[in-house]
Amino acid sequence: MSDDDDIRTAAPAADPISDAIASLRARAVHQGPSADREASEALGLRLAVDTERENLRLLEALLFAAAEPLDEETLIGRLPLEANIQALLAMLAGEYAERGVRLVEVGGRWRFETAPDLAEALNEVRQEPRKLSQAALETLSIIGYHQPVTRAEIEEIRGVAVSKGTLDLLFELRWIRPRGRRRTPGRPLTYGTTPRFLEYFGLASIGDLPGQADLKAAGLLDARIPADFFMPDPGRSQGDVDGEDPLDEEDQRTFHIDFMDEDGDAGGEDI
C-alpha cells in the first residue's frame, strides 16, 4: 500500500460545530416530547396570567369611569368572553380592601366608594347661594322697614296674600323672627328682623338701612314719587314698641302652629 492510500483511508479531522449539532440532536431524542410539553405549558400559564391581569385592569377602568354602579351582566358584556367576572371582582375587591377607596356591592351592582373610616376627613361644608324671589324680597323689605309688622299689614302693603312658603324661607334663612303679639283683637303675631339679617347685609343696626335719598340715588325709587309718599324709619323698631307684647315661652313654642292655622286661605304665591 502506498503512502497515498494511507492518506485516503485516514479518519476525517474532528469538526466542533458538527459535534455540537450532533450532541443537541442526541439530547432531543433522549428527552422525547416531554420537554416540549413542559415548555408549552409554562408559556400557556404565563399567557393566562397576563390575560387575567389585563382583564382586571379593564374591569377596574370600567368601574372607575362609570357614572353609576354596574351590575355583573353589564360588566360581562364589556369584558372578553373568557373572563371570570366573579373571580375578577373578588380579586379587585381584595386589592382595594385597605386603600382609600373600596370596591363594594350595592343592590347587586358594583361601585368604588371612599373608605368609611375616612368620612370625617372628607366632609366639606358648602354654602349654596339662594336667589330670593320677588315675593320674598318684597316681604323682607316690608318687615325690615315696618317692623314690628303683622302678616295682615304685610299683605296690605304688598296688595297680595303672603304665602306660608315665603315666610318659611325667610325663617329658614334666619333673617326674620316672631317679635310679639299686637294688642288688637285676635292678638296677631308681629315679625321683625334678626341679628343674622344684620350680619348678612353688613349693617351695624337696623337704623342703617338705606333711606329715601339712598334708594333714589341707587335707582330703586322712581324720581317722580307721590307727594304723600312716606318712608318708614326702621330705627323705631329698636326697644319696646307701644301696642306690642313680647312673646312668652309658650308663644315661642307655638307660633309656627298659629301660622299654619292662619294659612288656610293663602294664595299660591311664588316664593
C-alpha positions as a printed Julia matrix, in Angstrom:
271×3 Matrix{Float64}:
    0.0     0.0    0.0
    1.37    3.35  -0.96
    1.61    6.4    1.12
   -1.24    7.97  -0.88
   -3.56    5.13   0.1
   -2.77    5.7    3.76
   -3.81    9.33   3.45
   -7.11    8.43   1.74
   -8.22    5.9    4.38
   -7.34    8.01   7.47
  -10.27    9.22   9.7
  -11.51   12.75   8.92
  -10.43   15.53  11.29
  -12.89   16.48  14.14
  -15.33   19.44  13.44
  -16.51   21.28  16.67
  -19.67   22.67  15.03
  -20.73   19.3   13.72
  -20.12   17.77  17.13
  -22.35   20.37  18.84
  -25.2    19.77  16.39
  -24.95   16.03  16.88
  -24.98   16.46  20.65
  -28.15   18.59  20.56
  -29.87   16.05  18.35
  -28.96   13.24  20.7
  -30.28   15.15  23.7
  -33.61   15.91  22.0
  -34.02   12.24  21.08
  -33.22   11.19  24.64
  -35.7    13.64  26.32
  -38.58   12.97  23.95
  -41.71   15.16  23.67
  -41.98   15.88  27.43
  -39.59   18.8   27.3
  -41.61   20.49  24.57
  -44.82   19.91  26.53
  -43.41   21.44  29.72
  -42.2    24.5   27.85
  -45.58   24.87  26.18
  -47.42   24.59  29.49
  -45.17   27.2   31.09
  -45.8    29.55  28.2
  -49.55   28.96  28.36
  -49.6    29.67  32.11
  -47.76   32.92  31.64
  -50.14   33.97  28.88
  -53.13   33.12  31.12
  -51.73   35.25  33.96
  -51.11   38.16  31.6
  -54.64   37.88  30.22
  -56.13   37.86  33.71
  -54.18   40.97  34.65
  -55.39   42.75  31.53
  -58.98   41.75  32.29
  -58.52   43.03  35.83
  -57.24   46.38  34.54
  -60.17   46.64  32.15
  -62.65   45.86  34.96
  -61.03   48.5   37.17
  -61.24   51.09  34.4
  -64.9    50.3   33.7
  -65.88   50.73  37.35
  -63.91   53.95  37.77
  -65.33   55.52  34.62
  -68.95   54.52  35.29
  -71.33   57.28  36.38
  -73.36   54.75  38.39
  -72.87   51.27  39.88
  -72.61   48.46  37.31
  -74.17   45.01  37.53
  -72.32   41.83  36.58
  -74.3    41.42  33.36
  -73.14   44.81  32.13
  -69.54   44.04  33.1
  -69.64   40.66  31.36
  -70.77   42.38  28.18
  -67.72   44.66  28.25
  -65.11   42.05  29.18
  -63.65   39.27  26.95
  -65.64   36.04  26.82
  -63.08   34.06  28.8
  -63.16   36.48  31.75
  -64.41   35.06  35.08
  -66.29   38.1   36.39
  -66.84   36.74  39.94
  -63.16   35.89  40.36
  -62.07   39.24  38.96
  -64.41   41.19  41.24
  -63.18   39.28  44.28
  -59.57   39.88  43.27
  -60.14   43.6   42.69
  -62.03   43.98  45.98
  -59.1    42.33  47.76
  -56.58   44.69  46.18
  -58.58   47.75  47.32
  -59.53   46.43  50.77
  -57.01   48.6   52.64
  -56.96   51.62  50.33
  -58.7    54.97  50.48
  -61.4    53.7   48.12
  -63.06   50.29  48.21
  -64.96   48.14  45.77
  -68.37   47.36  47.24
  -71.59   45.72  46.07
  -74.73   47.82  46.46
  -78.06   46.31  45.49
  -76.48   43.73  43.22
  -74.31   46.33  41.48
  -70.67   47.24  41.97
  -69.0    50.59  42.53
  -65.98   52.24  44.11
  -66.61   54.37  47.19
  -64.45   56.04  49.8
  -63.46   54.06  52.86
  -65.94   54.64  55.72
  -63.21   55.5   58.23
  -62.19   58.5   56.1
  -65.66   60.06  56.01
  -64.94   62.68  58.67
  -61.81   63.9   56.89
  -63.73   64.24  53.62
  -66.69   66.22  54.98
  -66.96   69.65  53.4
  -69.37   72.41  54.35
  -70.54   74.44  51.4
  -72.75   77.49  51.4
  -75.09   77.32  48.45
  -76.26   80.73  47.3
  -80.04   81.07  47.09
  -81.72   83.66  44.93
  -84.76   85.18  46.62
  -87.94   85.56  44.63
  -89.55   88.95  44.14
  -92.19   88.0   46.71
  -89.56   87.12  49.33
  -87.59   90.32  48.67
  -90.68   92.47  48.99
  -91.78   90.7   52.19
  -88.31   91.01  53.73
  -88.15   94.7   52.83
  -91.53   95.38  54.4
  -90.55   93.57  57.59
  -87.22   95.4   57.71
  -88.7    98.87  57.32
  -92.06   98.44  59.08
  -91.2    96.09  61.94
  -92.93   95.15  64.13
  -95.43   94.23  61.44
  -98.2    91.65  61.24
  -98.94   89.36  58.34
 -102.12   91.29  57.56
 -100.13   94.52  57.39
  -97.59   92.92  55.04
 -100.43   91.84  52.76
 -101.99   95.3   52.89
  -98.73   96.97  51.86
  -97.96   94.46  49.1
 -101.52   94.22  47.89
 -101.38   90.4   47.64
 -101.61   87.5   50.06
  -98.37   86.34  51.67
  -97.85   82.62  51.21
  -96.63   80.42  54.02
  -93.68   79.41  51.85
  -92.4    82.97  51.58
  -92.24   83.45  55.34
  -90.94   79.92  55.85
  -87.99   80.67  53.56
  -87.12   83.84  55.48
  -87.39   81.92  58.76
  -85.14   79.19  57.33
  -82.51   81.8   56.43
  -82.88   83.15  59.99
  -83.45   86.66  58.71
  -86.81   87.2   60.43
  -88.3    86.19  63.77
  -91.62   86.44  65.63
  -91.34   89.56  67.82
  -94.52   89.61  69.86
  -98.28   89.99  69.7
 -100.15   93.12  68.7
 -102.55   94.45  71.31
 -105.51   94.24  68.96
 -108.39   91.77  68.63
 -107.02   88.32  67.83
 -103.58   89.35  69.1
 -101.81   88.63  65.77
  -98.12   87.84  65.67
  -95.69   90.57  64.76
  -92.49   89.95  62.8
  -89.09   91.61  62.82
  -85.53   91.05  61.58
  -82.74   89.19  63.38
  -79.03   89.78  64.13
  -78.32   87.27  61.33
  -80.08   89.67  58.91
  -77.79   92.49  60.02
  -74.68   90.31  59.68
  -75.59   89.12  56.19
  -76.26   92.62  54.85
  -73.37   94.25  56.73
  -75.48   96.56  58.89
  -74.42   97.79  62.31
  -78.07   98.28  63.26
  -81.47   98.19  61.6
  -81.35  102.01  61.5
  -78.55  101.72  58.9
  -80.96  100.51  56.23
  -80.86  102.91  53.26
  -83.2   105.87  53.49
  -85.29  107.56  50.82
  -82.37  109.56  49.38
  -80.14  106.47  49.23
  -82.78  104.41  47.47
  -83.5   107.18  44.99
  -79.77  107.57  44.25
  -79.49  103.82  43.66
  -82.37  103.94  41.19
  -84.62  101.88  43.41
  -87.21  104.63  43.79
  -88.95  106.45  40.98
  -87.83  110.07  40.81
  -91.48  111.1   40.49
  -92.71  109.6   43.74
  -96.06  110.86  45.09
  -96.0   113.9   47.32
  -97.58  111.97  50.17
  -95.01  109.14  49.97
  -93.91  108.09  53.45
  -90.6   106.37  54.07
  -90.75  104.41  57.34
  -87.94  104.73  59.84
  -86.64  101.23  60.61
  -84.8   102.6   63.64
  -88.07  102.89  65.52
  -88.13   99.1   65.88
  -85.38   99.27  68.49
  -86.51   98.76  72.07
  -90.07   98.43  73.26
  -92.88   99.41  70.93
  -96.26  100.62  72.12
  -99.08   98.26  71.28
  -96.91   95.12  71.22
  -96.41   92.49  73.9
  -93.25   90.33  73.72
  -93.67   86.61  73.16
  -93.55   84.38  76.21
  -92.1    80.87  76.2
  -95.41   79.27  75.26
  -95.8    81.65  72.32
  -92.28   80.85  71.17
  -93.15   77.14  71.04
  -96.49   77.52  69.28
  -96.15   80.4   66.85
  -95.48   78.03  63.93
  -98.75   76.22  64.65
 -100.58   79.57  64.71
  -99.05   80.45  61.38
 -100.19   77.13  59.87
 -103.75   77.83  61.05
 -103.69   81.31  59.51
 -102.51   79.92  56.18
 -105.64   78.04  55.25
 -106.8    80.51  52.59
 -103.43   81.84  51.45
 -102.87   82.08  47.72
 -100.32   80.08  45.77
  -97.73   82.84  45.59
  -94.29   82.0   44.23
  -91.54   82.0   46.83
